[in-house]
């Protein structure tokens, strides 16, 4: 039997996860570390390209999250 959280709690948890930088940072470092290891071990350029894209995507998401957090503190309207 699956236990389900109340909708308000679920929304709060998802919102908190969306604006927490630590998990995204760990995921970005993990993508880069494992991608670098795989690319150097297998001598595969495509794995290296995928690692760079994943690292850049993680970095970009962190920048957007921090920028959005700053915008919400100053009261700027957001979409």
Phi, psi and omega in degrees: 000128183270132177268130183249136177283153173298153184301321180296319178294317179299315179297320179294319179294317179294318178297319179295319179293327181290335184245014178264124186280327186302311180297324180292324178294315179298317179296319179297314178297322179294316178300315182292316183295311181291321178297318178296316179299313181294318182294319180285327179289315183268354182053047183247119181292324182293325176293322177297317178297317178297322179295317179295316178298317178295319177295317178294322178296318178296316179297317179296318179296320178297317179297317179295319179297316180293320179295317179295321178298319179293320179296320181290331178288328181274353176088012177291141178291143178235161179273000000 
